[in-house]
């Protein structure tokens, strides 16, 4: 498994599908900037995440699937 660090803004949270859609910047050595859904395994990972939050996250890539392995809010949405 390869791991990549990224930052972006949460666009949508689909907890039943265990997906977060994030608009992220370039992920060096992995992918260009874009908006895309990322799978997460544990619902506890995203319990404090809201749409609009800026986040730092780690992507684990196994050659087929890119999943969020860690995530933390770096700037909450301005409410």
PyMOL Python script that loads the backbone (N, CA, C, O; Angstrom):
from pymol import cmd

cmd.read_pdbstr("""\
ATOM      1  N   UNK A   1       0.845  -1.175   0.000  1.00  0.00           N
ATOM      2  CA  UNK A   1       0.000   0.000   0.000  1.00  0.00           C
ATOM      3  C   UNK A   1       0.889   1.236   0.000  1.00  0.00           C
ATOM      4  O   UNK A   1       1.894   1.295   0.708  1.00  0.00           O
ATOM      5  N   UNK A   2       0.505   2.220  -0.803  1.00  0.00           N
ATOM      6  CA  UNK A   2       1.199   3.505  -0.846  1.00  0.00           C
ATOM      7  C   UNK A   2       0.351   4.541  -0.136  1.00  0.00           C
ATOM      8  O   UNK A   2      -0.877   4.449  -0.136  1.00  0.00           O
ATOM      9  N   UNK A   3       1.007   5.541   0.479  1.00  0.00           N
ATOM     10  CA  UNK A   3       0.300   6.581   1.219  1.00  0.00           C
ATOM     11  C   UNK A   3       0.700   7.955   0.707  1.00  0.00           C
ATOM     12  O   UNK A   3       1.865   8.201   0.393  1.00  0.00           O
ATOM     13  N   UNK A   4      -0.283   8.848   0.627  1.00  0.00           N
ATOM     14  CA  UNK A   4      -0.079  10.194   0.107  1.00  0.00           C
ATOM     15  C   UNK A   4      -0.807  11.190   0.999  1.00  0.00           C
ATOM     16  O   UNK A   4      -1.925  10.931   1.444  1.00  0.00           O
ATOM     17  N   UNK A   5      -0.171  12.330   1.259  1.00  0.00           N
ATOM     18  CA  UNK A   5      -0.768  13.393   2.059  1.00  0.00           C
ATOM     19  C   UNK A   5      -1.471  14.388   1.138  1.00  0.00           C
ATOM     20  O   UNK A   5      -0.982  14.694   0.051  1.00  0.00           O
ATOM     21  N   UNK A   6      -2.640  14.895   1.590  1.00  0.00           N
ATOM     22  CA  UNK A   6      -3.408  15.826   0.770  1.00  0.00           C
ATOM     23  C   UNK A   6      -4.178  16.799   1.651  1.00  0.00           C
ATOM     24  O   UNK A   6      -4.393  16.554   2.838  1.00  0.00           O
ATOM     25  N   UNK A   7      -4.592  17.917   1.038  1.00  0.00           N
ATOM     26  CA  UNK A   7      -5.463  18.881   1.697  1.00  0.00           C
ATOM     27  C   UNK A   7      -6.571  19.255   0.738  1.00  0.00           C
ATOM     28  O   UNK A   7      -6.377  19.286  -0.478  1.00  0.00           O
ATOM     29  N   UNK A   8      -7.744  19.540   1.301  1.00  0.00           N
ATOM     30  CA  UNK A   8      -8.863  19.918   0.462  1.00  0.00           C
ATOM     31  C   UNK A   8     -10.040  20.400   1.284  1.00  0.00           C
ATOM     32  O   UNK A   8      -9.944  20.584   2.498  1.00  0.00           O
ATOM     33  N   UNK A   9     -11.170  20.602   0.586  1.00  0.00           N
ATOM     34  CA  UNK A   9     -12.405  21.056   1.220  1.00  0.00           C
ATOM     35  C   UNK A   9     -13.483  20.006   0.995  1.00  0.00           C
ATOM     36  O   UNK A   9     -13.656  19.514  -0.120  1.00  0.00           O
ATOM     37  N   UNK A  10     -14.206  19.663   2.057  1.00  0.00           N
ATOM     38  CA  UNK A  10     -15.262  18.654   1.990  1.00  0.00           C
ATOM     39  C   UNK A  10     -16.469  19.232   1.252  1.00  0.00           C
ATOM     40  O   UNK A  10     -17.000  20.276   1.630  1.00  0.00           O
ATOM     41  N   UNK A  11     -16.895  18.536   0.192  1.00  0.00           N
ATOM     42  CA  UNK A  11     -18.049  18.956  -0.600  1.00  0.00           C
ATOM     43  C   UNK A  11     -19.323  18.227  -0.214  1.00  0.00           C
ATOM     44  O   UNK A  11     -20.398  18.826  -0.168  1.00  0.00           O
ATOM     45  N   UNK A  12     -19.205  16.933   0.065  1.00  0.00           N
ATOM     46  CA  UNK A  12     -20.370  16.114   0.438  1.00  0.00           C
ATOM     47  C   UNK A  12     -19.925  15.006   1.367  1.00  0.00           C
ATOM     48  O   UNK A  12     -18.790  14.534   1.307  1.00  0.00           O
ATOM     49  N   UNK A  13     -20.852  14.599   2.233  1.00  0.00           N
ATOM     50  CA  UNK A  13     -20.622  13.462   3.111  1.00  0.00           C
ATOM     51  C   UNK A  13     -21.753  12.472   2.868  1.00  0.00           C
ATOM     52  O   UNK A  13     -22.927  12.805   3.027  1.00  0.00           O
ATOM     53  N   UNK A  14     -21.390  11.258   2.483  1.00  0.00           N
ATOM     54  CA  UNK A  14     -22.359  10.194   2.226  1.00  0.00           C
ATOM     55  C   UNK A  14     -22.072   9.060   3.206  1.00  0.00           C
ATOM     56  O   UNK A  14     -21.456   8.061   2.834  1.00  0.00           O
ATOM     57  N   UNK A  15     -22.521   9.210   4.477  1.00  0.00           N
ATOM     58  CA  UNK A  15     -22.125   8.239   5.502  1.00  0.00           C
ATOM     59  C   UNK A  15     -22.608   6.819   5.237  1.00  0.00           C
ATOM     60  O   UNK A  15     -21.911   5.865   5.581  1.00  0.00           O
ATOM     61  N   UNK A  16     -23.789   6.653   4.633  1.00  0.00           N
ATOM     62  CA  UNK A  16     -24.283   5.299   4.377  1.00  0.00           C
ATOM     63  C   UNK A  16     -23.451   4.568   3.339  1.00  0.00           C
ATOM     64  O   UNK A  16     -23.358   3.340   3.359  1.00  0.00           O
ATOM     65  N   UNK A  17     -22.846   5.324   2.433  1.00  0.00           N
ATOM     66  CA  UNK A  17     -21.965   4.722   1.423  1.00  0.00           C
ATOM     67  C   UNK A  17     -20.500   4.782   1.847  1.00  0.00           C
ATOM     68  O   UNK A  17     -19.613   4.294   1.148  1.00  0.00           O
ATOM     69  N   UNK A  18     -20.267   5.396   3.018  1.00  0.00           N
ATOM     70  CA  UNK A  18     -18.907   5.584   3.528  1.00  0.00           C
ATOM     71  C   UNK A  18     -18.023   6.309   2.525  1.00  0.00           C
ATOM     72  O   UNK A  18     -16.916   5.874   2.208  1.00  0.00           O
ATOM     73  N   UNK A  19     -18.552   7.442   2.030  1.00  0.00           N
ATOM     74  CA  UNK A  19     -17.821   8.261   1.067  1.00  0.00           C
ATOM     75  C   UNK A  19     -17.791   9.715   1.514  1.00  0.00           C
ATOM     76  O   UNK A  19     -18.769  10.233   2.053  1.00  0.00           O
ATOM     77  N   UNK A  20     -16.660  10.362   1.282  1.00  0.00           N
ATOM     78  CA  UNK A  20     -16.508  11.805   1.417  1.00  0.00           C
ATOM     79  C   UNK A  20     -16.109  12.335   0.055  1.00  0.00           C
ATOM     80  O   UNK A  20     -15.164  11.828  -0.549  1.00  0.00           O
ATOM     81  N   UNK A  21     -16.807  13.340  -0.440  1.00  0.00           N
ATOM     82  CA  UNK A  21     -16.372  13.987  -1.671  1.00  0.00           C
ATOM     83  C   UNK A  21     -15.555  15.202  -1.264  1.00  0.00           C
ATOM     84  O   UNK A  21     -16.021  16.060  -0.515  1.00  0.00           O
ATOM     85  N   UNK A  22     -14.333  15.261  -1.768  1.00  0.00           N
ATOM     86  CA  UNK A  22     -13.384  16.310  -1.389  1.00  0.00           C
ATOM     87  C   UNK A  22     -12.805  16.939  -2.652  1.00  0.00           C
ATOM     88  O   UNK A  22     -12.396  16.238  -3.578  1.00  0.00           O
ATOM     89  N   UNK A  23     -12.776  18.291  -2.677  1.00  0.00           N
ATOM     90  CA  UNK A  23     -12.029  19.013  -3.719  1.00  0.00           C
ATOM     91  C   UNK A  23     -10.635  19.227  -3.139  1.00  0.00           C
ATOM     92  O   UNK A  23     -10.463  19.969  -2.173  1.00  0.00           O
ATOM     93  N   UNK A  24      -9.649  18.575  -3.733  1.00  0.00           N
ATOM     94  CA  UNK A  24      -8.291  18.617  -3.187  1.00  0.00           C
ATOM     95  C   UNK A  24      -7.317  19.222  -4.182  1.00  0.00           C
ATOM     96  O   UNK A  24      -7.582  19.290  -5.382  1.00  0.00           O
ATOM     97  N   UNK A  25      -6.195  19.654  -3.655  1.00  0.00           N
ATOM     98  CA  UNK A  25      -5.111  20.157  -4.493  1.00  0.00           C
ATOM     99  C   UNK A  25      -4.325  19.003  -5.090  1.00  0.00           C
ATOM    100  O   UNK A  25      -4.663  17.835  -4.900  1.00  0.00           O
ATOM    101  N   UNK A  26      -3.262  19.353  -5.820  1.00  0.00           N
ATOM    102  CA  UNK A  26      -2.384  18.316  -6.370  1.00  0.00           C
ATOM    103  C   UNK A  26      -1.876  17.416  -5.250  1.00  0.00           C
ATOM    104  O   UNK A  26      -1.500  17.894  -4.179  1.00  0.00           O
ATOM    105  N   UNK A  27      -1.869  16.117  -5.503  1.00  0.00           N
ATOM    106  CA  UNK A  27      -1.312  15.150  -4.569  1.00  0.00           C
ATOM    107  C   UNK A  27      -0.015  14.672  -5.213  1.00  0.00           C
ATOM    108  O   UNK A  27      -0.018  13.855  -6.134  1.00  0.00           O
ATOM    109  N   UNK A  28       1.089  15.203  -4.702  1.00  0.00           N
ATOM    110  CA  UNK A  28       2.389  14.966  -5.317  1.00  0.00           C
ATOM    111  C   UNK A  28       2.673  13.484  -5.511  1.00  0.00           C
ATOM    112  O   UNK A  28       2.588  12.693  -4.572  1.00  0.00           O
ATOM    113  N   UNK A  29       3.013  13.120  -6.748  1.00  0.00           N
ATOM    114  CA  UNK A  29       3.357  11.747  -7.078  1.00  0.00           C
ATOM    115  C   UNK A  29       2.177  10.822  -7.248  1.00  0.00           C
ATOM    116  O   UNK A  29       2.356   9.617  -7.426  1.00  0.00           O
ATOM    117  N   UNK A  30       0.940  11.379  -7.196  1.00  0.00           N
ATOM    118  CA  UNK A  30      -0.222  10.500  -7.262  1.00  0.00           C
ATOM    119  C   UNK A  30      -1.303  10.989  -8.233  1.00  0.00           C
ATOM    120  O   UNK A  30      -1.671  10.263  -9.157  1.00  0.00           O
ATOM    121  N   UNK A  31      -1.824  12.227  -8.032  1.00  0.00           N
ATOM    122  CA  UNK A  31      -2.902  12.699  -8.902  1.00  0.00           C
ATOM    123  C   UNK A  31      -2.964  14.223  -8.900  1.00  0.00           C
ATOM    124  O   UNK A  31      -2.520  14.873  -7.954  1.00  0.00           O
ATOM    125  N   UNK A  32      -3.523  14.787  -9.978  1.00  0.00           N
ATOM    126  CA  UNK A  32      -3.682  16.246 -10.035  1.00  0.00           C
ATOM    127  C   UNK A  32      -4.862  16.699  -9.169  1.00  0.00           C
ATOM    128  O   UNK A  32      -5.643  15.884  -8.679  1.00  0.00           O
ATOM    129  N   UNK A  33      -4.967  18.002  -8.998  1.00  0.00           N
ATOM    130  CA  UNK A  33      -6.089  18.580  -8.248  1.00  0.00           C
ATOM    131  C   UNK A  33      -7.409  18.220  -8.927  1.00  0.00           C
ATOM    132  O   UNK A  33      -7.509  18.233 -10.154  1.00  0.00           O
ATOM    133  N   UNK A  34      -8.417  17.901  -8.122  1.00  0.00           N
ATOM    134  CA  UNK A  34      -9.746  17.565  -8.639  1.00  0.00           C
ATOM    135  C   UNK A  34     -10.708  17.403  -7.479  1.00  0.00           C
ATOM    136  O   UNK A  34     -10.303  17.450  -6.318  1.00  0.00           O
ATOM    137  N   UNK A  35     -11.973  17.213  -7.791  1.00  0.00           N
ATOM    138  CA  UNK A  35     -12.979  16.846  -6.800  1.00  0.00           C
ATOM    139  C   UNK A  35     -13.343  15.391  -7.052  1.00  0.00           C
ATOM    140  O   UNK A  35     -13.622  14.999  -8.185  1.00  0.00           O
ATOM    141  N   UNK A  36     -13.337  14.595  -5.992  1.00  0.00           N
ATOM    142  CA  UNK A  36     -13.660  13.181  -6.151  1.00  0.00           C
ATOM    143  C   UNK A  36     -14.094  12.582  -4.818  1.00  0.00           C
ATOM    144  O   UNK A  36     -13.765  13.114  -3.758  1.00  0.00           O
ATOM    145  N   UNK A  37     -14.834  11.471  -4.872  1.00  0.00           N
ATOM    146  CA  UNK A  37     -15.213  10.787  -3.638  1.00  0.00           C
ATOM    147  C   UNK A  37     -14.083   9.867  -3.172  1.00  0.00           C
ATOM    148  O   UNK A  37     -13.400   9.227  -3.972  1.00  0.00           O
ATOM    149  N   UNK A  38     -13.916   9.827  -1.867  1.00  0.00           N
ATOM    150  CA  UNK A  38     -12.960   8.916  -1.243  1.00  0.00           C
ATOM    151  C   UNK A  38     -13.714   8.046  -0.262  1.00  0.00           C
ATOM    152  O   UNK A  38     -14.564   8.533   0.484  1.00  0.00           O
ATOM    153  N   UNK A  39     -13.408   6.763  -0.259  1.00  0.00           N
ATOM    154  CA  UNK A  39     -13.993   5.834   0.690  1.00  0.00           C
ATOM    155  C   UNK A  39     -13.298   5.987   2.036  1.00  0.00           C
ATOM    156  O   UNK A  39     -12.091   6.218   2.100  1.00  0.00           O
ATOM    157  N   UNK A  40     -14.070   5.855   3.109  1.00  0.00           N
ATOM    158  CA  UNK A  40     -13.489   5.745   4.443  1.00  0.00           C
ATOM    159  C   UNK A  40     -14.063   4.488   5.080  1.00  0.00           C
ATOM    160  O   UNK A  40     -15.193   4.105   4.777  1.00  0.00           O
ATOM    161  N   UNK A  41     -13.309   3.845   5.950  1.00  0.00           N
ATOM    162  CA  UNK A  41     -13.741   2.563   6.525  1.00  0.00           C
ATOM    163  C   UNK A  41     -14.528   2.726   7.816  1.00  0.00           C
ATOM    164  O   UNK A  41     -15.532   2.047   8.027  1.00  0.00           O
ATOM    165  N   UNK A  42     -14.078   3.614   8.667  1.00  0.00           N
ATOM    166  CA  UNK A  42     -14.655   3.736  10.003  1.00  0.00           C
ATOM    167  C   UNK A  42     -15.472   5.022  10.108  1.00  0.00           C
ATOM    168  O   UNK A  42     -14.908   6.108   9.968  1.00  0.00           O
ATOM    169  N   UNK A  43     -16.794   4.934  10.352  1.00  0.00           N
ATOM    170  CA  UNK A  43     -17.610   6.149  10.500  1.00  0.00           C
ATOM    171  C   UNK A  43     -17.092   7.087  11.588  1.00  0.00           C
ATOM    172  O   UNK A  43     -17.337   8.292  11.531  1.00  0.00           O
ATOM    173  N   UNK A  44     -16.384   6.553  12.570  1.00  0.00           N
ATOM    174  CA  UNK A  44     -15.800   7.390  13.611  1.00  0.00           C
ATOM    175  C   UNK A  44     -14.768   8.365  13.075  1.00  0.00           C
ATOM    176  O   UNK A  44     -14.504   9.393  13.700  1.00  0.00           O
ATOM    177  N   UNK A  45     -14.176   8.055  11.916  1.00  0.00           N
ATOM    178  CA  UNK A  45     -13.187   8.942  11.299  1.00  0.00           C
ATOM    179  C   UNK A  45     -13.797  10.287  10.923  1.00  0.00           C
ATOM    180  O   UNK A  45     -13.098  11.301  10.915  1.00  0.00           O
ATOM    181  N   UNK A  46     -15.088  10.310  10.611  1.00  0.00           N
ATOM    182  CA  UNK A  46     -15.698  11.516  10.048  1.00  0.00           C
ATOM    183  C   UNK A  46     -16.772  12.117  10.958  1.00  0.00           C
ATOM    184  O   UNK A  46     -17.511  13.001  10.525  1.00  0.00           O
ATOM    185  N   UNK A  47     -16.873  11.659  12.202  1.00  0.00           N
ATOM    186  CA  UNK A  47     -17.938  12.151  13.083  1.00  0.00           C
ATOM    187  C   UNK A  47     -17.838  13.647  13.357  1.00  0.00           C
ATOM    188  O   UNK A  47     -18.853  14.282  13.642  1.00  0.00           O
ATOM    189  N   UNK A  48     -16.636  14.229  13.279  1.00  0.00           N
ATOM    190  CA  UNK A  48     -16.472  15.658  13.540  1.00  0.00           C
ATOM    191  C   UNK A  48     -16.217  16.463  12.260  1.00  0.00           C
ATOM    192  O   UNK A  48     -15.807  17.621  12.334  1.00  0.00           O
ATOM    193  N   UNK A  49     -16.451  15.867  11.103  1.00  0.00           N
ATOM    194  CA  UNK A  49     -16.236  16.521   9.809  1.00  0.00           C
ATOM    195  C   UNK A  49     -17.569  17.060   9.303  1.00  0.00           C
ATOM    196  O   UNK A  49     -18.593  16.383   9.392  1.00  0.00           O
ATOM    197  N   UNK A  50     -17.554  18.289   8.768  1.00  0.00           N
ATOM    198  CA  UNK A  50     -18.752  18.900   8.196  1.00  0.00           C
ATOM    199  C   UNK A  50     -18.471  19.361   6.772  1.00  0.00           C
ATOM    200  O   UNK A  50     -17.326  19.633   6.413  1.00  0.00           O
ATOM    201  N   UNK A  51     -19.524  19.445   5.968  1.00  0.00           N
ATOM    202  CA  UNK A  51     -19.399  20.001   4.618  1.00  0.00           C
ATOM    203  C   UNK A  51     -18.848  21.415   4.739  1.00  0.00           C
ATOM    204  O   UNK A  51     -19.308  22.203   5.566  1.00  0.00           O
ATOM    205  N   UNK A  52     -17.873  21.726   3.916  1.00  0.00           N
ATOM    206  CA  UNK A  52     -17.241  23.049   3.928  1.00  0.00           C
ATOM    207  C   UNK A  52     -15.953  23.105   4.719  1.00  0.00           C
ATOM    208  O   UNK A  52     -15.191  24.060   4.575  1.00  0.00           O
ATOM    209  N   UNK A  53     -15.681  22.099   5.563  1.00  0.00           N
ATOM    210  CA  UNK A  53     -14.438  22.077   6.337  1.00  0.00           C
ATOM    211  C   UNK A  53     -13.233  21.888   5.415  1.00  0.00           C
ATOM    212  O   UNK A  53     -13.296  21.142   4.438  1.00  0.00           O
ATOM    213  N   UNK A  54     -12.139  22.576   5.742  1.00  0.00           N
ATOM    214  CA  UNK A  54     -10.851  22.293   5.108  1.00  0.00           C
ATOM    215  C   UNK A  54     -10.194  21.190   5.924  1.00  0.00           C
ATOM    216  O   UNK A  54     -10.162  21.244   7.153  1.00  0.00           O
ATOM    217  N   UNK A  55      -9.672  20.191   5.224  1.00  0.00           N
ATOM    218  CA  UNK A  55      -9.126  19.017   5.904  1.00  0.00           C
ATOM    219  C   UNK A  55      -7.751  18.651   5.365  1.00  0.00           C
ATOM    220  O   UNK A  55      -7.416  18.922   4.211  1.00  0.00           O
ATOM    221  N   UNK A  56      -6.972  18.032   6.229  1.00  0.00           N
ATOM    222  CA  UNK A  56      -5.724  17.373   5.850  1.00  0.00           C
ATOM    223  C   UNK A  56      -6.007  15.883   5.980  1.00  0.00           C
ATOM    224  O   UNK A  56      -6.543  15.439   6.995  1.00  0.00           O
ATOM    225  N   UNK A  57      -5.649  15.107   4.956  1.00  0.00           N
ATOM    226  CA  UNK A  57      -5.952  13.685   5.016  1.00  0.00           C
ATOM    227  C   UNK A  57      -4.858  12.873   4.358  1.00  0.00           C
ATOM    228  O   UNK A  57      -4.093  13.369   3.530  1.00  0.00           O
ATOM    229  N   UNK A  58      -4.807  11.609   4.751  1.00  0.00           N
ATOM    230  CA  UNK A  58      -3.873  10.661   4.160  1.00  0.00           C
ATOM    231  C   UNK A  58      -4.670   9.699   3.294  1.00  0.00           C
ATOM    232  O   UNK A  58      -5.692   9.159   3.717  1.00  0.00           O
ATOM    233  N   UNK A  59      -4.190   9.496   2.082  1.00  0.00           N
ATOM    234  CA  UNK A  59      -4.813   8.569   1.142  1.00  0.00           C
ATOM    235  C   UNK A  59      -3.979   7.292   1.132  1.00  0.00           C
ATOM    236  O   UNK A  59      -2.767   7.339   0.923  1.00  0.00           O
ATOM    237  N   UNK A  60      -4.621   6.167   1.357  1.00  0.00           N
ATOM    238  CA  UNK A  60      -3.982   4.870   1.188  1.00  0.00           C
ATOM    239  C   UNK A  60      -4.418   4.304  -0.147  1.00  0.00           C
ATOM    240  O   UNK A  60      -5.616   4.224  -0.423  1.00  0.00           O
ATOM    241  N   UNK A  61      -3.473   3.912  -0.979  1.00  0.00           N
ATOM    242  CA  UNK A  61      -3.784   3.398  -2.315  1.00  0.00           C
ATOM    243  C   UNK A  61      -3.172   2.017  -2.476  1.00  0.00           C
ATOM    244  O   UNK A  61      -1.962   1.838  -2.338  1.00  0.00           O
ATOM    245  N   UNK A  62      -4.036   1.032  -2.774  1.00  0.00           N
ATOM    246  CA  UNK A  62      -3.581  -0.359  -2.889  1.00  0.00           C
ATOM    247  C   UNK A  62      -3.404  -0.820  -4.331  1.00  0.00           C
ATOM    248  O   UNK A  62      -3.234  -2.013  -4.584  1.00  0.00           O
ATOM    249  N   UNK A  63      -3.443   0.114  -5.277  1.00  0.00           N
ATOM    250  CA  UNK A  63      -3.331  -0.237  -6.694  1.00  0.00           C
ATOM    251  C   UNK A  63      -4.676  -0.268  -7.375  1.00  0.00           C
ATOM    252  O   UNK A  63      -4.745  -0.225  -8.604  1.00  0.00           O
ATOM    253  N   UNK A  64      -5.761  -0.342  -6.600  1.00  0.00           N
ATOM    254  CA  UNK A  64      -7.118  -0.342  -7.140  1.00  0.00           C
ATOM    255  C   UNK A  64      -7.995   0.750  -6.534  1.00  0.00           C
ATOM    256  O   UNK A  64      -8.733   1.428  -7.248  1.00  0.00           O
ATOM    257  N   UNK A  65      -7.910   0.916  -5.220  1.00  0.00           N
ATOM    258  CA  UNK A  65      -8.805   1.810  -4.502  1.00  0.00           C
ATOM    259  C   UNK A  65      -8.013   2.818  -3.685  1.00  0.00           C
ATOM    260  O   UNK A  65      -7.024   2.476  -3.036  1.00  0.00           O
ATOM    261  N   UNK A  66      -8.472   4.085  -3.729  1.00  0.00           N
ATOM    262  CA  UNK A  66      -7.898   5.142  -2.899  1.00  0.00           C
ATOM    263  C   UNK A  66      -8.849   5.373  -1.730  1.00  0.00           C
ATOM    264  O   UNK A  66     -10.012   5.724  -1.934  1.00  0.00           O
ATOM    265  N   UNK A  67      -8.359   5.177  -0.502  1.00  0.00           N
ATOM    266  CA  UNK A  67      -9.183   5.322   0.704  1.00  0.00           C
ATOM    267  C   UNK A  67      -8.555   6.332   1.647  1.00  0.00           C
ATOM    268  O   UNK A  67      -7.335   6.499   1.674  1.00  0.00           O
ATOM    269  N   UNK A  68      -9.396   7.002   2.416  1.00  0.00           N
ATOM    270  CA  UNK A  68      -8.905   7.872   3.472  1.00  0.00           C
ATOM    271  C   UNK A  68      -8.478   6.987   4.637  1.00  0.00           C
ATOM    272  O   UNK A  68      -9.259   6.175   5.135  1.00  0.00           O
ATOM    273  N   UNK A  69      -7.223   7.155   5.066  1.00  0.00           N
ATOM    274  CA  UNK A  69      -6.760   6.397   6.224  1.00  0.00           C
ATOM    275  C   UNK A  69      -6.747   7.258   7.480  1.00  0.00           C
ATOM    276  O   UNK A  69      -7.001   6.757   8.575  1.00  0.00           O
ATOM    277  N   UNK A  70      -6.454   8.549   7.336  1.00  0.00           N
ATOM    278  CA  UNK A  70      -6.560   9.501   8.446  1.00  0.00           C
ATOM    279  C   UNK A  70      -7.103  10.808   7.893  1.00  0.00           C
ATOM    280  O   UNK A  70      -6.898  11.133   6.724  1.00  0.00           O
ATOM    281  N   UNK A  71      -7.802  11.559   8.748  1.00  0.00           N
ATOM    282  CA  UNK A  71      -8.336  12.855   8.342  1.00  0.00           C
ATOM    283  C   UNK A  71      -8.475  13.740   9.570  1.00  0.00           C
ATOM    284  O   UNK A  71      -8.847  13.276  10.647  1.00  0.00           O
ATOM    285  N   UNK A  72      -8.170  15.029   9.390  1.00  0.00           N
ATOM    286  CA  UNK A  72      -8.367  15.985  10.478  1.00  0.00           C
ATOM    287  C   UNK A  72      -8.755  17.337   9.895  1.00  0.00           C
ATOM    288  O   UNK A  72      -8.302  17.716   8.815  1.00  0.00           O
ATOM    289  N   UNK A  73      -9.593  18.051  10.620  1.00  0.00           N
ATOM    290  CA  UNK A  73     -10.025  19.387  10.209  1.00  0.00           C
ATOM    291  C   UNK A  73      -8.888  20.362  10.471  1.00  0.00           C
ATOM    292  O   UNK A  73      -8.332  20.392  11.569  1.00  0.00           O
ATOM    293  N   UNK A  74      -8.537  21.170   9.454  1.00  0.00           N
ATOM    294  CA  UNK A  74      -7.520  22.206   9.656  1.00  0.00           C
ATOM    295  C   UNK A  74      -8.173  23.583   9.710  1.00  0.00           C
ATOM    296  O   UNK A  74      -7.586  24.517  10.257  1.00  0.00           O
ATOM    297  N   UNK A  75      -9.385  23.728   9.150  1.00  0.00           N
ATOM    298  CA  UNK A  75     -10.130  24.981   9.239  1.00  0.00           C
ATOM    299  C   UNK A  75     -11.602  24.641   9.095  1.00  0.00           C
ATOM    300  O   UNK A  75     -12.029  24.216   8.022  1.00  0.00           O
ATOM    301  N   UNK A  76     -12.391  24.820  10.154  1.00  0.00           N
ATOM    302  CA  UNK A  76     -13.817  24.519  10.045  1.00  0.00           C
ATOM    303  C   UNK A  76     -14.519  25.493   9.100  1.00  0.00           C
ATOM    304  O   UNK A  76     -14.057  26.611   8.874  1.00  0.00           O
ATOM    305  N   UNK A  77     -15.644  25.038   8.556  1.00  0.00           N
ATOM    306  CA  UNK A  77     -16.472  25.897   7.720  1.00  0.00           C
ATOM    307  C   UNK A  77     -16.876  27.112   8.550  1.00  0.00           C
ATOM    308  O   UNK A  77     -17.177  26.981   9.737  1.00  0.00           O
ATOM    309  N   UNK A  78     -16.884  28.278   7.940  1.00  0.00           N
ATOM    310  CA  UNK A  78     -17.347  29.488   8.626  1.00  0.00           C
ATOM    311  C   UNK A  78     -18.869  29.480   8.638  1.00  0.00           C
ATOM    312  O   UNK A  78     -19.499  29.629   7.591  1.00  0.00           O
ATOM    313  N   UNK A  79     -19.458  29.308   9.800  1.00  0.00           N
ATOM    314  CA  UNK A  79     -20.917  29.225   9.917  1.00  0.00           C
ATOM    315  C   UNK A  79     -21.480  30.548  10.345  1.00  0.00           C
ATOM    316  O   UNK A  79     -22.694  30.682  10.499  1.00  0.00           O
TER     317      UNK A  79
END
""", "prot")
cmd.dss("prot")
cmd.show_as("cartoon", "prot")
cmd.util.cbc("prot")
cmd.orient("prot")
